[in-house]
């Protein structure tokens, strides 16, 4: 049998639309999932929506179940929570997280879905992708007991990194953002906030999640001698200028990237991407992460919502899309 499903497509840079798909019954080894919520990954999905993915990154930047190719038309996204409505008895009616684009229902292999632990609300579970990224960032950063850590950028990823890091014994964590209104979400997460003008210096580790040239420049200024800057932001095709003269060499600073596409090298021999995602889902039992859920809109509004996020006119953290009344 074939049933309809609605999906969001980037038709061309800065133009989105809803399309109807025919959805077949699952074959053996597959499940059909009815979507409850999807989440918008502001940084990456804005780059995709604006058509700013560099041509050399087209293959590496493909989402797990992407259809179409950059710069478009394409179906993109990877924060999806729904209910298994057809599949093996062990998964039937279970709430699952899947790295699937914005779509009302879909069919995937059983191995692609991850059961959400009991007690975690479906909408919070959308944050699994953000928390998984935060786990990978901290595996890359490898903080020690007692380290002084600054996270630059109080967005979804930055706040998730800081919330996890605060649980390490003796670690001093603060979040820096040019937007003073971000102090409110930091309070909800029990995290110290500072504007760059007032932020502490001499930090052992700085995680840049600001996706801004200014954020990276601040990180260079605020890192302690022989400290490390871990860049979690992705700039797409935007150039960034940094001052690597002055005392950069004398202080022996290190700048390196963290990217969630592969497990961090320090854990790659012992953990798979599935292990990492299961850990992220378990960490979402911390109800404080609800502070990252800033807006919720109907699936009917998704083209306008993503356009507003991509052009900067709709601020916030994780904007969720409600599919519960979709066909």
Secondary structure as UniProt FT lines:
FT   STRAND          2..12
FT   TURN            13..14
FT   STRAND          15..24
FT   TURN            28..29
FT   STRAND          30..40
FT   HELIX           42..49
FT   TURN            50..51
FT   HELIX           55..57
FT   TURN            58..61
FT   TURN            64..65
FT   STRAND          67..68
FT   TURN            70..71
FT   STRAND          74..75
FT   STRAND          80..86
FT   TURN            89..93
FT   STRAND          95..98
FT   STRAND          105..109
FT   HELIX           110..112
FT   STRAND          113..115
FT   TURN            118..119
FT   HELIX           122..125
FT   TURN            126..127
FT   HELIX           128..141
FT   TURN            145..146
FT   STRAND          148..152
FT   HELIX           156..165
FT   TURN            166..167
FT   TURN            169..170
FT   STRAND          172..176
FT   HELIX           180..182
FT   HELIX           183..188
FT   TURN            189..190
FT   STRAND          192..194
FT   HELIX           196..198
FT   STRAND          203..208
FT   HELIX           213..222
FT   STRAND          223..231
FT   TURN            236..237
FT   TURN            246..252
FT   STRAND          254..257
FT   TURN            260..261
FT   TURN            265..270
FT   HELIX           273..283
FT   TURN            284..285
FT   HELIX           287..292
FT   STRAND          293..298
FT   HELIX           299..301
FT   HELIX           302..310
FT   TURN            311..312
FT   STRAND          318..322
FT   TURN            324..325
//
